[in-house]
């Protein structure tokens, strides 16, 4: 409530009336200022109670709270609007990405760009014929690179290159395949002869003999891989000192990559050599392998020992130890046949 204007008292009114009734002559006399009243009128000089102070402070605090609440509401409204715009933006971004994904998927599936148009062969061995490998992989030219299985490529390589070892295939998009392959290591050199060559005919290492005894010149030298496959290697340099296997009784001349000596047969030969070296101190100088008879002869500096695969090697070496204990040294001069289980034949 607005306070009422204070009424003038009678004393003040009389003073005002006197001042107005003074003659102009008395106006020359300087006016004496009135002494202001020190105390307010009693009706206006009321004490402020604690309840009034609390009321005023609550009122001011309420106004502050109202201003603060308006600011919070405005901030929440702006956050709500910003969240709505963010959701709309995310939806548009996801829709755009989905359209790009569908576009690229269609491009990959239906476009002729993603087809095999180049095959690169990384040679890890001089024996690898890159042209032969590319001819073997000719059926995959033009196929879709995305749907091309590495198993299909591996089967083509193992069919055309039998002595292949590990195969690595990389797809270089959009249209190239990189093939990295290794071959089986070479373990021995071969001399392929007929079962009954003419006695006066020498057998050079660079030649091979067919079944009739005539010589056939090969494009390279004959070798054997660790898995017993026959290969022709044009450059033997860098292979080191390899053992030489003389192949006899082979029937039909093997082709390149054909399994000539089975792995178990080859392992028996090497095991017999190791046993002779470790237990008897004899070094093997020549190895003669009979394919169809499944037997092999090991020539040492003293005797030639005949083995086969019909009985285990430990039994044959046990018969050889019994032979050394029973026969005087030097009586056997050419060979000792260890193939028979009931007797030992020697010459």
VOGU-3710 file (C-alpha; in Angstrom, 3 decimals, decimal comma):
1> xxxxxxxxxx> 0,000/0,000/0,000  1,242/3,459/-0,860  1,834/5,581/2,281  -0,409/8,554/2,790  1,047/11,948/2,289  1,666/13,632/5,680  -0,605/16,458/6,656  0,833/19,774/7,555  0,464/20,790/11,140  -1,150/24,035/12,242
11> xxxxxxxxxx> 2,133/25,557/13,299  3,647/25,081/9,872  0,536/26,503/8,258  0,666/29,650/10,371  4,280/30,159/9,464  3,453/29,939/5,822  0,611/32,402/6,164  2,824/34,885/8,009  5,482/34,630/5,401  2,965/35,345/2,698
21> xxxxxxxxxx> 1,564/38,386/4,590  4,944/40,094/5,019  5,344/43,315/3,126  7,774/43,614/0,274  10,041/45,588/2,544  10,437/42,652/4,862  11,486/40,475/1,923  14,792/42,271/1,933  15,555/40,692/5,280  17,309/37,400/4,711
31> xxxxxxxxxx> 15,179/34,420/5,513  16,289/32,243/8,337  16,191/28,556/7,333  13,875/26,402/9,268  15,372/23,730/11,408  14,347/20,390/9,944  12,630/17,962/12,127  14,984/15,208/13,304  12,410/12,620/14,013  9,707/11,317/11,734
41> xxxxxxxxxx> 6,153/11,513/12,836  5,215/8,772/15,144  2,774/7,197/12,803  5,491/6,829/10,166  8,289/5,860/12,495  7,185/2,322/12,997  9,652/-0,426/13,965  10,447/-3,205/11,390  9,681/-6,581/12,827  11,390/-9,891/12,078
51> xxxxxxxxxx> 8,317/-11,147/10,268  8,490/-8,150/7,929  12,171/-8,783/7,212  11,473/-12,453/6,490  8,594/-11,491/4,228  10,755/-9,060/2,250  13,633/-11,505/1,974  11,252/-14,260/0,848  9,780/-11,958/-1,731  13,209/-11,039/-3,135
61> xxxxxxxxxx> 14,275/-14,712/-3,119  11,057/-15,685/-4,897  11,785/-13,181/-7,635  15,314/-14,545/-8,025  13,980/-18,083/-8,169  11,443/-17,073/-10,786  14,141/-15,495/-12,964  16,347/-18,565/-12,493  13,447/-20,896/-13,378  12,719/-18,890/-16,530
71> xxxxxxxxxx> 16,354/-19,237/-17,567  16,266/-22,991/-16,889  13,099/-23,402/-18,898  14,592/-21,477/-21,789  17,747/-23,621/-21,639  15,702/-26,843/-21,556  13,632/-25,667/-24,476  16,783/-24,918/-26,490  18,257/-28,311/-25,565  15,050/-30,009/-26,674
81> xxxxxxxxxx> 15,124/-28,201/-29,993  18,832/-28,992/-30,452  18,163/-32,677/-29,651  15,397/-32,805/-32,241  17,697/-31,288/-34,859  20,463/-33,739/-33,894  18,121/-36,714/-34,346  17,033/-35,396/-37,735  20,685/-34,915/-38,751  21,608/-38,436/-37,625
91> xxxxxxxxxx> 18,728/-39,903/-39,614  19,846/-38,075/-42,730  23,443/-39,193/-42,220  22,372/-42,827/-41,774  20,155/-42,625/-44,848  23,020/-41,167/-46,882  25,430/-43,868/-45,715  22,883/-46,579/-46,527  22,462/-45,173/-50,035  26,256/-45,114/-50,548
101> xxxxxxxxxx> 26,534/-48,666/-49,227  23,835/-49,914/-51,590  25,484/-48,098/-54,460  28,912/-49,601/-53,818  27,414/-53,046/-53,177  25,674/-52,905/-56,524  28,865/-51,676/-58,133  30,846/-54,560/-56,666  28,258/-57,219/-57,495  27,224/-56,192/-60,981
111> xxxxxxxxxx> 30,121/-54,144/-62,312  32,635/-55,825/-64,669  35,375/-53,833/-63,014  35,655/-56,396/-60,171  36,672/-59,314/-62,379  39,948/-61,192/-62,604  41,960/-59,574/-65,380  45,520/-60,028/-64,095  47,375/-62,855/-62,337  50,761/-62,097/-60,818
121> xxxxxxxxxx> 53,064/-64,975/-59,807  55,798/-64,323/-57,244  58,654/-66,741/-57,872  60,311/-68,071/-54,738  62,251/-70,763/-56,631  63,903/-70,945/-60,045  61,973/-74,164/-60,693  58,671/-72,259/-60,791  57,488/-71,689/-64,351  55,385/-68,523/-64,213
131> xxxxxxxxxx> 53,919/-69,084/-67,667  52,868/-72,604/-66,751  51,183/-71,339/-63,604  49,318/-68,663/-65,531  48,156/-71,206/-68,103  46,929/-73,418/-65,267  44,972/-70,503/-63,789  43,429/-69,499/-67,142  39,941/-70,821/-66,139  39,585/-68,153/-63,457
141> xxxxxxxxxx> 40,055/-65,228/-65,864  36,878/-63,183/-66,046  35,428/-64,590/-62,833  34,131/-62,232/-60,165  36,955/-61,536/-57,738  34,670/-61,214/-54,716  33,087/-64,626/-55,191  36,288/-66,409/-56,242  37,279/-68,991/-53,646  40,930/-69,510/-52,786
151> xxxxxxxxxx> 40,209/-73,240/-52,677  39,463/-73,212/-56,410  42,791/-71,536/-57,152  44,644/-73,967/-54,869  43,128/-77,006/-56,596  44,152/-75,697/-60,029  47,716/-75,112/-58,817  48,087/-78,536/-57,195  46,767/-80,193/-60,349  49,214/-78,425/-62,654
161> xxxxxxxxxx> 52,202/-78,291/-60,259  52,234/-81,570/-58,265  55,364/-80,710/-56,275  53,927/-77,458/-54,968  54,356/-76,807/-51,259  52,741/-73,845/-49,540  50,398/-71,588/-51,517  49,519/-67,994/-50,660  46,794/-66,162/-52,566  46,044/-62,452/-52,204
171> xxxxxxxxxx> 43,164/-60,616/-53,841  44,242/-57,157/-54,967  41,045/-55,343/-55,785  39,634/-54,501/-58,171  40,943/-57,063/-60,679  44,251/-58,722/-59,727  45,307/-61,924/-57,991  48,792/-62,384/-56,544  49,983/-65,986/-56,155  52,956/-66,847/-53,969
181> xxxxxxxxxx> 53,947/-70,500/-53,927  56,803/-72,675/-52,762  57,940/-76,050/-54,050  58,965/-79,197/-52,246  62,684/-79,132/-51,420  65,009/-81,357/-53,431  66,527/-84,168/-51,385  68,490/-86,314/-53,857  69,821/-86,597/-57,386  68,586/-89,446/-59,563
191> xxxxxxxxxx> 70,233/-91,761/-62,069  67,489/-93,697/-63,841  68,749/-96,886/-65,541  67,158/-99,963/-67,005  67,245/-103,204/-65,014  69,793/-104,849/-67,352  71,960/-102,232/-69,091  74,683/-103,364/-71,467  77,872/-103,983/-69,478  80,054/-101,954/-71,823
201> xxxxxxxxxx> 77,786/-98,931/-71,715  78,625/-96,153/-69,328  75,795/-94,288/-67,663  76,464/-90,548/-67,645  74,572/-88,562/-65,067  73,094/-86,235/-67,697  71,442/-89,166/-69,553  68,673/-91,551/-68,691  67,940/-94,967/-70,185  64,624/-96,276/-71,317
211> xxxxxxxxxx> 63,490/-99,881/-71,003  65,294/-100,980/-74,175  68,658/-99,725/-72,996  68,949/-96,721/-75,326  69,895/-93,337/-73,899  67,441/-90,465/-73,739  68,872/-87,010/-73,270  66,839/-84,914/-70,880  66,433/-81,159/-70,778  67,966/-81,083/-67,307
221> xxxxxxxxxx> 69,060/-83,345/-64,519  66,784/-85,689/-62,600  66,052/-85,013/-58,960  63,815/-86,257/-56,182  61,873/-84,106/-53,729  61,409/-84,806/-50,039  58,032/-86,402/-50,766  59,467/-88,715/-53,444  58,326/-86,807/-56,553  60,369/-86,921/-59,713
231> xxxxxxxxxx> 61,350/-83,550/-61,216  63,706/-82,296/-63,902  65,708/-79,294/-62,790  67,607/-77,341/-65,453  70,013/-75,643/-63,042  71,514/-77,830/-60,298  73,778/-75,013/-59,129  73,137/-73,957/-55,565  71,581/-77,259/-54,497  74,675/-78,366/-52,589
241> xxxxxxxxxx> 76,061/-81,873/-52,210  73,028/-84,116/-52,584  72,959/-87,908/-52,218  72,617/-89,866/-55,464  69,882/-92,490/-55,901  70,163/-94,975/-58,748  66,649/-95,977/-59,780  66,319/-99,487/-61,243  63,286/-101,585/-62,167  61,035/-98,613/-62,732
251> xxxxxxxxxx> 58,879/-100,048/-65,547  57,733/-96,899/-67,328  59,780/-93,745/-67,276  58,121/-91,321/-64,817  56,816/-87,934/-65,784  57,672/-84,637/-64,143  55,872/-84,284/-60,815  54,978/-87,972/-60,633  55,367/-89,813/-57,338  58,386/-92,050/-58,063
261> xxxxxxxxxx> 59,561/-93,179/-54,626  56,848/-93,301/-51,941  57,604/-91,276/-48,798  57,776/-94,392/-46,571  60,251/-96,002/-48,996  62,422/-92,889/-48,995  62,262/-92,637/-45,208  63,396/-96,279/-44,867  66,457/-95,565/-47,033  67,482/-92,565/-44,960
271> xxxxxxxxxx> 66,831/-94,413/-41,680  69,048/-97,306/-42,784  71,830/-94,868/-43,705  71,590/-93,146/-40,345  71,670/-96,455/-38,456  74,778/-97,581/-40,371  76,498/-94,314/-39,588  75,588/-94,126/-35,894  75,820/-97,787/-34,813  78,478/-99,177/-37,144
281> xxxxxxxxxx> 80,394/-96,112/-38,336  79,889/-97,006/-42,016  79,256/-94,283/-44,558  77,042/-94,952/-47,570  78,646/-94,283/-50,950  75,922/-95,480/-53,332  72,199/-96,163/-53,131  70,386/-98,421/-55,577  66,582/-98,449/-55,402  64,359/-101,107/-56,990
291> xxxxxxxxxx> 60,922/-99,556/-57,314  58,756/-102,556/-58,228  60,577/-104,980/-55,929  60,452/-102,417/-53,069  64,012/-103,053/-51,990  67,202/-101,005/-51,852  70,948/-101,658/-51,699  73,375/-99,520/-49,747  77,024/-99,689/-50,800  79,554/-98,859/-48,084
301> xxxxxxxxxx> 83,337/-98,851/-48,035  83,279/-102,480/-46,900  80,144/-104,263/-48,089  76,868/-103,773/-49,925  73,824/-104,364/-47,741  70,513/-105,439/-49,237  67,289/-104,324/-47,534  63,598/-104,492/-48,375  60,313/-103,173/-46,966  58,712/-106,544/-46,228
311> xxxxxxxxxx> 60,253/-106,789/-42,764  61,013/-103,957/-40,350  64,463/-102,385/-40,485  65,297/-103,185/-36,816  64,874/-106,916/-37,533  67,142/-106,701/-40,570  69,811/-104,861/-38,565  69,471/-107,465/-35,811  70,238/-110,158/-38,402  73,207/-108,099/-39,567
321> xxxxxxxxxx> 74,588/-107,893/-36,017  74,189/-111,651/-35,672  75,999/-112,068/-38,981  78,944/-109,960/-37,776  79,184/-112,053/-34,601  78,948/-115,397/-36,423  81,066/-114,893/-39,561  84,757/-114,059/-39,395  85,683/-110,588/-40,571  86,677/-110,478/-44,214
331> xxxxxxxxxx> 84,792/-113,588/-45,283  81,973/-111,549/-46,921  83,543/-109,370/-49,597  80,771/-108,219/-51,928  77,317/-108,090/-50,329  75,143/-109,295/-47,455  71,477/-110,044/-48,146  69,380/-109,189/-45,073  65,968/-109,639/-46,684  65,401/-113,290/-45,676
341> xxxxxxx> 64,074/-113,909/-42,208  65,412/-117,517/-41,734  68,945/-117,150/-43,129  71,546/-114,668/-44,248  73,018/-114,870/-47,719  76,353/-113,235/-48,445  79,121/-113,350/-50,984
//
